[in-house]
């Protein structure tokens, strides 16, 4: 890409998929992976985008939030806390996209960020002390930032020269994996220390990888991929060091995206428009890509919490 404008347009192409789909301190890795609990997702069943939860078999759907109408389709993007009791999300009910936390039963809605900058795609750290998210920076670009769960110690970790979004901590809490145009790539997965130091690229630039999710055992990452083309999005998986790339979905003329591991690591949630023209549904598959099954009609941005 030859100009900043062209880079911006490429990143907007990546963000476009997210926009359509949406209308992720140190801690020792636990010996046992979490037991599967509820699945959180966003949907506009009532005419406004709200957070819902559902059992892994699609039963017992529950509306968690009753939020006012929002004009920004980046709103919500729920992420369960490590103990499965709270959900963090973004919403513009105050006029700017801010971060909020709510109990999974819908009680105790709390605003975490109050600065009016505009924040998107929050994810908890493994020890629940921090939240990793995208924040608006210079020139309207997004950067990766962290904030303590109590709303203090806001820190921007990436340069505003290259747009970055969809950051998530690794399972040990020592690193953050995220999507970026760093060094002029259309899109790639990058990893850095939790303090923003020692940045390095993980994915081959030819993959145009984006929106990563780290497996509970910390060994693999699943992500969106357009294979460096304006074509359709599919889901791939690779080792945390960038090796062993495997394609998991082939939706035949449709889009799959926003993958998210189950707490036990045996399944992957994702969204797809393969059965709904112009809109997305939540699907689930085995971690090897087999047994792809429709779970929730009209649900997007799914996240699987542990059993409290």
JOMOZI-V862739 format. One record per residue. N is the residue number from 1. RES is the residue in one letter. SS is DSSP state (a for helix, b for strand, c for the rest). OMEGA is omega in radians with two decimals (none if undefined). Layout:
n-><N:N>
res-><RES:RES>
ss-><SS:SS>
omega-><OMEGA:OMEGA>
This chain:
n-><1:2:3:4:5:6:7:8:9:10:11:12:13:14:15:16:17:18:19:20:21:22:23:24:25:26:27:28:29:30:31:32:33:34:35:36:37:38:39:40:41:42:43:44:45:46:47:48:49:50:51:52:53:54:55:56:57:58:59:60:61:62:63:64:65:66:67:68:69:70:71:72:73:74:75:76:77:78:79:80:81:82:83:84:85:86:87:88:89:90:91:92:93:94:95:96:97:98:99:100:101:102:103:104:105:106:107:108:109:110:111:112:113:114:115:116:117:118:119:120:121:122:123:124:125:126:127:128:129:130:131:132:133:134:135:136:137:138:139:140:141:142:143:144:145:146:147:148:149:150:151:152:153:154:155:156:157:158:159:160:161:162:163:164:165:166:167:168:169:170:171:172:173:174:175:176:177:178:179:180:181:182:183:184:185:186:187:188:189:190:191:192:193:194:195:196:197:198:199:200:201:202:203:204:205:206:207:208:209:210:211:212:213:214:215:216:217:218:219:220:221:222:223:224:225:226:227:228:229:230:231:232:233:234:235:236:237:238:239:240:241:242:243:244:245:246:247:248:249:250:251:252:253:254:255:256:257:258:259:260:261:262:263:264:265:266:267:268:269:270:271:272:273:274:275:276:277:278:279:280:281:282:283:284:285:286:287:288:289:290:291:292:293:294:295:296:297:298:299:300:301:302:303:304:305:306:307:308>
res-><X:X:X:X:X:X:X:X:X:X:X:X:X:X:X:X:X:X:X:X:X:X:X:X:X:X:X:X:X:X:X:X:X:X:X:X:X:X:X:X:X:X:X:X:X:X:X:X:X:X:X:X:X:X:X:X:X:X:X:X:X:X:X:X:X:X:X:X:X:X:X:X:X:X:X:X:X:X:X:X:X:X:X:X:X:X:X:X:X:X:X:X:X:X:X:X:X:X:X:X:X:X:X:X:X:X:X:X:X:X:X:X:X:X:X:X:X:X:X:X:X:X:X:X:X:X:X:X:X:X:X:X:X:X:X:X:X:X:X:X:X:X:X:X:X:X:X:X:X:X:X:X:X:X:X:X:X:X:X:X:X:X:X:X:X:X:X:X:X:X:X:X:X:X:X:X:X:X:X:X:X:X:X:X:X:X:X:X:X:X:X:X:X:X:X:X:X:X:X:X:X:X:X:X:X:X:X:X:X:X:X:X:X:X:X:X:X:X:X:X:X:X:X:X:X:X:X:X:X:X:X:X:X:X:X:X:X:X:X:X:X:X:X:X:X:X:X:X:X:X:X:X:X:X:X:X:X:X:X:X:X:X:X:X:X:X:X:X:X:X:X:X:X:X:X:X:X:X:X:X:X:X:X:X:X:X:X:X:X:X:X:X:X:X:X:X:X:X:X:X:X:X:X:X:X:X:X:X>
ss-><c:c:c:a:a:a:a:a:a:a:a:a:a:a:a:a:a:a:a:a:a:a:c:c:c:c:c:c:c:c:c:c:c:c:c:b:b:b:b:b:b:b:b:c:c:c:c:c:c:b:b:b:b:b:c:c:c:c:c:c:c:b:b:c:c:c:c:c:c:c:c:c:c:c:c:b:b:b:b:b:c:c:c:c:c:b:b:b:b:b:b:c:c:c:c:c:c:b:b:b:b:b:b:c:c:c:c:c:c:b:b:c:c:c:c:c:c:c:b:b:b:b:b:b:c:c:c:c:c:b:b:b:b:b:b:b:c:a:a:a:c:b:b:b:b:b:b:b:c:c:c:c:c:c:b:b:c:c:c:c:c:c:c:b:b:b:b:b:b:c:c:c:c:c:b:b:b:b:b:b:c:a:a:a:c:c:c:b:b:b:b:b:b:c:c:c:c:c:c:b:b:c:c:c:a:a:a:c:b:b:b:b:b:b:c:c:c:c:c:b:b:b:b:b:b:c:c:c:c:c:c:c:c:b:b:b:b:b:b:c:c:c:c:c:c:b:b:c:c:c:c:c:c:c:c:b:b:b:b:b:b:c:c:c:c:c:b:b:b:b:b:b:c:c:c:c:c:c:c:c:b:b:b:b:b:b:c:c:c:c:c:c:b:b:b:b:c:c:c:b:b:b:b:b:b:b:c:c>
omega-><-2.97:-3.07:3.08:3.13:-3.13:3.09:3.14:-3.14:3.12:3.14:3.09:3.08:3.09:-3.12:-3.13:3.11:3.14:-3.13:3.14:-3.12:-3.07:2.87:none:none:-2.99:3.11:3.12:-3.13:-3.13:-3.12:-3.13:3.08:-3.07:3.04:-3.08:3.07:-3.12:3.03:3.07:3.09:3.09:-3.13:-3.12:-3.12:-3.08:-3.11:3.02:-3.11:-3.11:3.06:3.10:2.95:-3.12:3.05:3.14:3.11:3.09:-3.12:3.02:3.10:-3.07:3.08:-3.07:-3.05:2.99:-2.99:3.12:3.11:3.12:3.14:-3.07:-3.06:2.96:-3.06:-3.14:-2.99:-3.01:3.06:-3.13:3.00:-3.10:3.12:3.09:-3.05:-3.10:3.11:3.04:3.14:3.10:3.13:-3.09:-3.11:3.10:-3.11:3.07:3.13:3.12:-3.14:3.14:3.03:3.12:3.02:-3.08:3.06:3.09:-3.11:2.98:3.06:-3.06:3.07:-3.10:3.14:-3.07:-2.94:3.10:-3.11:-3.01:-3.07:-3.10:2.95:-3.14:3.05:3.10:2.90:-3.08:3.13:3.06:3.13:-3.07:3.03:3.08:-3.06:3.03:-3.13:-3.13:-3.13:-3.12:3.08:3.14:3.13:3.10:3.08:3.07:-3.12:3.01:3.06:3.06:-3.10:3.10:3.09:3.14:3.02:3.05:-3.11:3.00:-3.00:-3.10:-3.12:3.11:-3.14:3.14:-3.11:-3.13:-3.14:3.05:3.10:3.12:3.11:2.95:-3.02:3.13:3.11:-3.05:-3.07:3.04:3.04:-3.06:3.08:-3.14:2.97:3.14:3.13:3.01:3.09:3.09:3.05:3.09:3.05:-3.14:3.08:3.10:3.03:-3.11:3.11:3.11:-3.11:3.08:3.12:3.07:-3.11:3.13:-2.99:3.03:-3.12:-3.14:3.14:-3.01:-3.07:3.12:3.03:-3.09:2.95:-3.05:3.12:-3.12:3.12:3.06:-3.04:-3.06:3.07:3.10:-2.99:2.98:3.10:3.06:3.10:3.05:3.13:3.07:-3.06:-3.02:-3.11:3.05:-3.12:3.13:3.07:3.08:3.05:-3.07:3.08:3.10:-3.14:3.02:-3.11:-3.13:3.05:-3.08:-3.09:3.06:-2.98:3.04:3.07:3.13:-3.14:2.93:-3.13:3.11:-3.13:-3.13:-3.13:2.93:-3.13:3.11:3.08:-3.07:-3.09:3.10:2.98:3.02:3.07:-3.12:3.04:-3.04:3.12:-3.11:-3.11:3.08:3.11:-3.04:3.06:3.08:3.14:3.06:3.09:3.00:-3.08:3.09:3.11:-3.11:3.06:3.11:-2.98:3.06:-3.11:-3.06:3.06:3.07:-3.13:-3.13:3.10:-3.05:3.07:-3.01:-3.12:3.06:3.08:-3.10:none>
